[in-house]
Amino acid sequence: MGLDEYFEIGKRMKQARTNAGINQRDMSSRLSLTNSSYSNYENGYSEPPVETILKFCDTLGITLNDLLEIKITSNKSATVNIFADFFYSDRFRP
């Protein structure tokens, strides 16, 4: 199960892009991707690499938290040894 299944990253990327008034072809160019590769991300046919997601956020001037619409609270006593622990801790609130 990929992160896209948890966060619907492609749908969120499309919404953020359209809210910014940028067409798909222009966004793919800004991310140095082919239009078909970017389209596959938005349509959920493939999952974008983290680097692409971060570049996307940077391009739009938003944070990853803004894109994923998650709230992360600070809890210094929480133990996170693996990535999955993050999702099951009280720090993650979708």
Salt bridges, closest charged atoms under 4 A:
GLU8 OE2 - LYS11 NZ 3.50
ASP26 OD2 - ARG30 NH2 3.05
GLU42 OE2 - ARG17 NE 2.55
GLU69 OE1 - ARG12 NH1 3.02
